[in-house]
Each structure stands twice: as C-alpha cells, then as structure tokens.
Amino acid sequence: MQLFYGFQNAVLLVIGVVAFGAEIFAFVDALRHPERAYLAAGKRTRTFWLVILGVAVGIGFVTMFNPLNLFGLLAIVGAAVYLTDVRPALRQVRGIGGSSSRW
C-alpha cells in the first residue's frame, strides 16, 4: 500500500510541476504584450491579466504538491483561460505566429 501512495504522490507532483510551468509561461507571455494589444483584441486590460496570472503563479507554487485542491484548480483555470482565449487573440492582433496555414 505504501508503494501506491508513493506513486500517487509522484503523479500529483508531476501534475503540480506541469501546472506551475503553464502558469509561469502564461505570466511571462502576458508581460510580453503591450497594453494596446489587449485593447485591440477586445480583452481585459494587461494589468488585469498580470494580476490574475501573478496570483495563479503564487498559488501554483504553494499548491505544487497538491494541485488538485480548490485553489490549485482555480490557478490552473486562470492560466488555461489566458492561454486558450487571450493569448491567441493577442497573437492575431500583433501578427505573430502562423495564422496563414497552407492546406
């Protein structure tokens, strides 16, 4: 049974590290875009997203060994919303990335 708990703790740690990495990536990416890009994309302000993602990074660090509690999940959701909704809009407005795919 102890082996099972050790494996479970290792899996939780991997999930926590991956979530923390995503939160850091989202925060650093939010720093790279200027305020006017957020406004042009029709998203909340840069300050709003930096606060949300900064809090997410702090919570992600604290909950790294148990990322599936309520606060850890909220931090992951904040980073996920930025990465799936805001970041693509910012990249499109700024003309970054390969939006011209060839079929």
Buried (B, 14 or more C-beta within 10 A) or exposed (E): EEEEEEEEEEEBBEBBBEBBEBBBBBBEBBEEBEEEBBEBBEBBEBEEBEBBBBBBBEBBEBBBEBBEEEBBBBBBEBBBBBBEEBBBBBBBBBEBEEEEEEE
